[in-house]
Amino acid sequence: MTSYFQLSQNEMRSLSLLARLGLTSLVAASPLAVHQAPGAQNVVYWGQNGGGTIENNDLSAYCQSNSGIDVLVLAFLYQFGHDNTIPSGTVGQSCSISNAGAGQNCEALVAAIGKCQAAGVKIVLSLGGATSSYSLQSQAQAEQIGQYLWDSYGNSGNTKVQRPFGKNAVDGFDFDIELNGGSSQYYQYMIAKLRQNFAKDSSKKYVITGAPQCPIPEPNMGEIIAKSQFDYLFVQFYNNNNYSVPCALPINGNAPFNYKNWTSFIASTPSKDAKIFIGVPASTLAANGSPSGATYYATPNQLAAIVNDYKSDAHFGGIMMWSAGFSDSNVINGCTYAQEAKHILVNGGPCGSDGPAPPSSTTSAPPGGSPTSSSPPPSSTTSAPPGDCPTSSSPPPSNTTSAPPGDCPTSSSPPPSSTTSAPPGDCPTSSSPPGSSPTGTVPQWGQCGGQGYNGPTGCQAPFTCKKSSEWWSSCQ
């Protein structure tokens, strides 16, 4: 889904200080509290960076009572198969998992996972990504990898394998398979093996999730979904305007929105009861890391209109977004994009609104047909966000951001191999910063600028915004 980029020493020092300053105030102001998601859920990917964004490396910062997040998907284990039955990859800026299965610098993540699950936030581990090295050679290999995933990350009681997340058991496994390689037919056996193990543990409800691209037929995951039982499908309704069977959100003159085609497609598969999530980029840069992806971005008002048109559908599961860092960088009416999405799911409208957004006037396409769409009303802003959204004009304590499906990362600490993971979508190209920058008050060492940054730029006195690199400026 996304990737890493190299950070300078000064940037890493800035992040470290920001974490100590910002996260301390966040935890003090908003203690962890158990979530009770009312129906539809808000799903956010976390763990990869790119496109000029850096997410908060403390996962638990996204599990506060006002975060608006119900499910966090950890990205990615992006190397498996070929000659190796032990999946490896990098999750977050610190934790890497070797091809022997050993976790390196994962202690903070282990602690954060425990805090998040205690707060009622589901933790799902994702396999795949857009730029990765994975392939399955046979049914036997797929089953072997499935068993290893359970032994190493599930509630297996197996003490003979490496457990990068310690005693924590994840709540499920996500498949973001964007490279086919002729091995799609084998994933059904990996998923079946996982489900066999799920049945042995009645202490929690485990889930199998997937992040397919929106075109139907789906070139990489279509066969997997047709032959496997998924609980959640995080359909990526972006980056596909130019595909042979184009599809996108019904905004900005994009390709047809084919949500109903998805409900028809899964009706005759083992995933017939799966919940379908509307997958969206969390900022104008999130779709592919460059301004060209802005056409796929839905403003909170546009997103509310789409959700209100489909929330009564029996298959509707909620919203999925790429990703945590882009949400952090996109603060509107005092709410991050994740908080906006949760407010829409709960109240029918974005932060600052008094009621549901007007209908989007979308018409979904019947199987084989093409829907028509009209653009929803322009976004309107109001002063004070209601409810769980913060009322301060200052941004959330953390100014860190992440990268969306599609960025090609580099890592500040080398991953198990030379390959790096990438999010669903295209790999980004260098981009110019957005045309406008909101004003605000940023503490010392907080981010105040950089390519792709869309947060506040004004520093607290006596600090000034100083450029450290193309990607990073901070208050010093």
N, C-alpha and C positions, 0 to 999 in steps of 0.2 A: 504493500500500500504506500509506503513512503520511504524516505531515505535520510541518511545522515549527511551533515557537512562538517568540514573541519573548523573547529573553534580555536581562536588564538588564546594565549595565556591570559590576556586581559579580559577576554570575553568569559572564559571559564571562571576567573575570579569574580567578575560581575555577577554571573549566575549564582555562584556560591553565596555571595553576600546577599543577593536578592532573595535566595531561598531562606537564609537565616532571618532576614528582616521581614519579608512579605509573608512567609508561611507562618511565622510566629504570631503575627497579628491576625492572620486568617483563622488559625486554630483557636486563638483566644476569643475572637469575636463570634465564631460559629462552630461550636463543638459538634462532634459527630452525633448524629441522631438517626434512629432506625427509619428507613424509608418505607412507606406503604404506597406503592405505585397504584394509582387508581385506573386500572384497565390498561390503556395504551402506554407503552414504555418509550423512554428516550435512550438511545444507544449511541455511545461515543467511542471511536477508536483512539487508542493511546499507545505510545511506545516508539514512534518513528518521527523524524524531523526532516524538513526540507523546505524549499521555496522561501527561504529567508525567515523561517519561524522556528522557535524553540519552545516546546511545551514545558510545563512544570514537571520536573523530574520526580517530585514527590506525588506518587499516585493518590495518596490519601487526601490531597488537596481537592481532588475531584469527587470526594465522597462526603463532603460536608452536607448538612441538612438543607442548605440553600443552593447546592450545586446544580440541581435539576437533572441529574444523571441517574438512571436506573440500572444500566448495564455498561460495563467498561470492557472493551475487547482489546486484549494485549497483543500487539503486533511486533514481530512475527517470528515464527519458526519457519525459515525460508529455505532450509537445506534438508532434504530427506530423499530416500529412494536411491536410485543408481546402485551403488555398492554399499550404502550405509542405511541401516535400519534405525538409527538413533537421530531424531530430528535436532537441528541446531539453528541458532540465529541470535538476534539481539532484541532485547525488550527494554525500552527506555534508553537513556543516555549512559547508563552505567552497567546494566546487567547483560552479560553475554553468556551464551550457552554453547559449549564446545561440542564437536562432533563425537565426543565421548559421553556427552550428556551432563557434564559438570557445569554448575553455575559459577560464574566469576563476577565478583562485586555485586551480588544480588541481595545482600543482607537487608538493605533499606527497602527494596521492593517486597521482600518476604514479609517484613513488618507491616508495610502499607496494605498488602493484600488482606492480611488478617483484620486490619482496622476497617477496610472497606466492606468485607463480608459481614463483620459485626454490625455495621451500619445498614445492612440490607441491600447493598449494591452487589449485583451479580458480577463475577469475574470470569470471563471467557477467554481462552487461549486460542489465537488464530494461527493457522498454517497457510503458507503460500505467499501471495504478494505479486506485484506486477513484474518486478525484475528480480528473479530469484533462480535457484537451482534446485528443482525438485522434479521427480519423475518416478513412477511406479513400474516395476518390471513384471509383476505377477500377482495373482491372488494371494499366494503364500506370503509374499513380501508385504503386501498391504495389511494383511492380518497381523503380521509380526509387528509392524509399526503401530498399528492400532492398539495392540496389547502393551507395547512399550509406553505409549502415551498415557494409558490408564495407570500402569505401574508407577510411572514417574510423576504424574500430575494429578491423578485421581486419588480417591480414598481406598487405596489398594492394600495397605499394610505391608507392602513389599519393602524389605529393608536391604535388598541386594542391589538395587538400582540407584543411580543418582537422582536426587530430588531437588532441583534448582529452587523450587518455591517452598522448601522445607516441609513441614507437616500440613501446610495448606493444601486443600483439594480444590481445584478450579470447579466452576459451576457448569462448564461445558467446553466444547471445542468448536471453533469456527473454521470454515473452509473458504478461503479467498483464492480460488484456483483460477489463475489468469494465463497459465501456460498449459496447453493440452499435452503436446508431446506424444500423442497416441496412447496415453495411459488412463484416460477418463474412466474406462470400463472397470478399473480396479478399485476406485475409491469406495464403491458400494461395500466392498469387503472390509475396508478399514472402519467405515462407519458402523457396519453390522457388529464388528468385534467390540467397538466402543459401547454400543448399546447392550451387548451381552453383559459387559461389566457394569454398566449403569444399573442393570436389574439386580445386581448383587448388593447394592447399597440403597436402602430405603430411607436413609437419613436426609436426603435432599433430592430435589428434582433436577436432574442434569438435562442439558439441552445440546442439540446439534444445530449449528447455525451455518448459513452460507451467505456469501456476498457476490451474487452473480451480476454481470452486466445486464442492462435492461433489454437488449435485442432478443427476440425470439424468432428462430431458434438461437439459444445462447451457445456460442461456439465452444466454450471451455467447460461450463458447468451444467449444460443442458442434460447431458447423459447421466451425470452424477445425480441430479435432482430427480430425474425420471426413474432412477433405480434405487434410491435411498430415501430414508425417512428423515426429513428436516423438520425442526420445530419452528425456527425463525428463518426468513429469507430477507436479507438486507439488500434489496435491489438497488443497484447504482443507476439512478436516473440522470446521469451526466456523462460527458465525454463521448457521447455516441450520436451526435448530430450528423456525422459524415459516414456512419457505418452503412453497410449495404441494406440493412433493415433499421433505419434510424429511429431513435426514441430519446425522450428527454422530459424534464418537467414542463408543464404547459405554460411557459412564460417566455417573454422576450422573442417571440416568433420562432421558438425552437421546434424540433421534430415532435411528432405526436407523443402523447403521454399514454403508455400502454399498460397501465395498472390492471385493467380488466382482462387484458390478454394473459397476464400472469395468473390471475385467479382461474382462468379457463385452462391454462397449460397444466397447472398442478392438480386439477380436479381428477385426473385419471392416473395419478402417480402415487407412490407411497407417501408423498408429502402433501396429500390432499387436505390435511388439517393444519398445514403450516400457516403461521402468521406472516403477512407480507408487510415489510417496513418500507417507507418511502425514504430512499437514500439520497442525501443532499450534501453538497459541499458547504462547510461552515463559514466560508468567507469568499470574497471575490477571487482570491488567489488559490482557493483550496482545491478546485477541480483538477487543475494540471500544473499549478505552481506559477502560472503566468497570467497577464491580463486577458489573454485570449479566452481563458476559461470563465471569465466573469459572466458570460451569457447563461451559464448553467446555475448561477447563484440566485436563490430566491430570497428576497427581503423577508423580514418577519411577517409583514402583511400579506405578501404573496404566499408564503408557506402556510399561513393560517387559512387562507382561502382554499388552498389545495386540500389541506387536512380536513377542513369542514365538509368538503365535497365527498370525501371517502371514508370518514371515520365511522360511519354506520355500517360499512361493509363488514361482513362476518369474518373476513380474512385480515382485516386491517390490524396491524400490530403496533404501529407507532412510527417513530422517526429514527433513522440512522444517520449519523453525520461523520464525515471525515474533516477534521479530527479535533482532538482536545486543544491543541495549540492554536489552530485557526479560530476556534471558538473564543479562546482567550483574547485574541487580537481584535476581535470583532465585537466591540461593546456598544450597545445601542440602548438609549434610555436607562443606562446604568446596569443593563443585563448583558451577560455574555450570550453568544448565539445558542449555547446549550440551555441557558436559563430561558431564553425566548421560546425555544422549542417546547420545553416542559410547560411553560405558561400557556402555550397554544393548546397542548394536549389536555391540560386540566381545565382551562377557562375559555377556550375557544378563540382567543385572540392573543396578540403579543403583549409584552410588558407595556404598560401605559395606556392600554385600550380599555374601554368600558364594556366591551362585549365582543362577540364573534366578528371576524372579518367578513366582508361581503363575499358571496359565492364567486368562484373563479370562472364560472360559465364554461367549464371544460366538458367535453363529451368524450367519454372513453371509447376506444375502438373495439368493436366486437372482434372475436378471433378472426384474423386475416384482414381486418379492415383498418382504417386509419382515422383516429379521432381528430376532431377539430378543437381549437382552443382559442381563447381570447385572453389578452393580458389583463391581470387583475388591476385594481386601482393602485395608484402609486402609494408608496409607504408614507404614512404620516407619523410624526413624532409628537409626543407629549412629555410633560416634565417629569412627573413622579411615577416610577413603576410600582405596581401594586404587589401585595402579597410577599412571596418569598424572594422577589428580586430586590437587590440592594437599592436604597434610596439615596445613597451618597453620589455626588457628581464625580467622585474619584473612581478610578477603575478598580477592579478586584485586586486584592493584595498581590497576586502574582501577575506579572506582565510577560511571562514566558509563553511561547507559542509552539505549535507543532506543524507537521507537514501532512498534506492530504494524500489520498491515493494517487499515485502517479509521480511523485518526486523521486529522484534517484539519489539516495543518501550516501554520505561518507560518514565514517564513524570516528569519534574522538578517541575511542579505545577500539583496537582492531577486533572485528568479529572473528568467529572461529575460522573463517576462510576469507578469501579475497572477494567473494560475492557479497552484495548488499541487497537488502529487501526493498521493495517499492510498493506503493499503495495501488489500489485499483485505479487504472487510468493511464494517461500518457506521462512520460518523463518530462519534467519541466524544462523550460529554457529560461535564461536570464531575463528578468523583467524589471520594469520601472515601478517605483512605488506608486500607490494610488494617488489620484489627483488631489485629494483633500486630506488633511490631518486634523483630527479633533484636538481641542485644547484640554488641558487637565493638569493635575499636580502629581508629579512622579517623584518618589523618594530617592535618596542617594543610591546609586548603582542600579536603579530601575531602568528598564529599556525605554528610550524616548525617540528612537528612530531606527532606520535600517530598511533595506530593500524588502518590500512585502509587509512591513510593519504598519498597522492601521490603528494603533492605540494613541493615548495622550502623548503630547510632546513637550509640555511645559514642566520644568523641574522646580522642586521646592527650593526656596532661597536657603543658602546662597549658591546652590549648585547650578551648573549649566550643562546643556546637552552636548556631549563630545563624541565625535565619530571615532570608533575603534576599527571598523572595517566596513565594507560595502553592506554587510548584513546587520551590523550592530552599532548602535549609539547608546550611551548610557549617561545618567546624571552624575556628574563628578564635581 
